[in-house]
Amino acid sequence: MPSFLLLLTVTWVSRRPSFAPVFVIAAIFFLADMLFQRPPGLWTALVVILTEILRSRARHMRTMPFWLEWATVSTGIAVISGIYWFTLSMVLVSDASIGLGLLQLSLNILAYPLVVFLSYILFGVSRPAPGQVDELGHRI
């Protein structure tokens, strides 16, 4: 099953960074670490790093075609997943097999367009147009 929490987070951060503050992301993913009994803070730290990289690139990703945005996000998810698996193997923590991890990674990559579409339809999260302003008149 794809990680919809991760996909929703990277979708919102890459399209509307102001909708997902970093402290909220850190708190939610830390709670998810506790709930799913993962090593506390490892996946949280990797997701926060990825979202901050995507947040810094959000203005440039605004003009990218969708396939390039998809490739950027997919590369980021693949990198943090690889770091996560490598770190767990280095400290000899038993985790699911690499086959299941690669299956989840591929499902995450394939489900990203669906999450982007549903975020747009259900929540109205879209890329801001160049020069678009918010309700206070500030550039987005």
N, C-alpha and C positions, 0 to 999 in steps of 0.2 A: 504494500500500500504506500502511495507517495505521502510525503510529509507535507500536508496541506498548511500547517502552521508556518513552516519554512517558506513555502511557495507564496502564501499570502503576504508574509513579511517582506520578502524581496520584491514582490510586485508593487506593494504600496511604497516601499522606500525608493524604488527606481522610478516610479511614476509621480508620486506626490510625497516627497521626503518629510514634509511638515505633518503628515497624517500619522507618522510612526516615530515618536521620540525615542531616543536611544535608551533612556532609563526604563521605559515601558517594555521595550524589546528585551532588555536584560532581565527584568523581573519575570516576564512571561516565560522566557526560555529557561531561566533558573528553576522556576516552578515545574516546568516540563521535565527538566533533568531529575528533579526529585520524584515526580510522578512516575516516570518511566524507568527509574532506578539506574540512571546513567551516572557516570562519574560527575559529581557536582561541579559545574562551572566550565568544563572543557568544551562541550558543544555550545554553551552559552557564549563563551569568549570567541569561539570561531564564528558564530553567527553575527555577533556584534561587530567583529572585524570586517566581515563580508558586507554587512549593511552600511557600515561607515564608508567603505570603499565605493559602494554603489551610490551612497548619498553624495559623495564628492564628485561623482561622475554624472549625476542626475541631469545637470544642465546640458551636458554634452549628449546624453542619451535621448534627449528630447527630440533631436533632429535625426536620429538614427532610424533606419528602417526596422521593422519589427524583427526580422530574422537576425539582425545584428544584435539587437537587444537580447533576444533569446539566446544567442551564442555567448554573449557576455555573462548573462546570469547563469547559464549552464556551466560555463567554465568556472565561475566562482563557486558554485555548488559542488562541482567535481573536485576542486582544489581543497575546500574545507572538509569534504568527506574523506579524501585521501589523507589529509593531515590527521583527522580524527582516528581513522583506522590504523595509521602508522603509530600514532601516540599510544593507542591502546595495546598494540602488539609489542611496543618497546617496553611497556611496564607490565606485560604479561597478564593483562586483564582479558578474561574470556569474553568473547563477543560472538555474534552470529557469524556464520561462515561468510567468506568473501563473495561467494556466489549470491547469497541473499543481499549483501550490501550493494553489489553491482546491479542487481535487479531493482532495488529501491532507488538507486541513483538514476537508472534509466527511466524508471517510472516518474521520478521527480522531473526529469528533463522533458519527458513527453507530456506531462500534465501541466506544464507551465502555461502554454497557450490557453488551455481551458480555464485556469485560474485567472489569467488576465481578462479573458472574456467575461467570466462570471463577476469579477470585481467591477468591470465596467457596467454590466447590466444591472447588478444588484445594488452596488454602492456608488456608482458614478465615478469611480477612480479612473481617470484618464490622464494622458500626458497634457500638460498645459501648452497652449499654443505660444509661439514666440511673441513676447510683448504683452501677454495676458496679465491682468492685475487681479488682486484679491478684492474682497469687499471694502478694504480700507484704502485701496488705491496703490498698494505696494506691488512691485513686480514680483511675479512668482518665479 
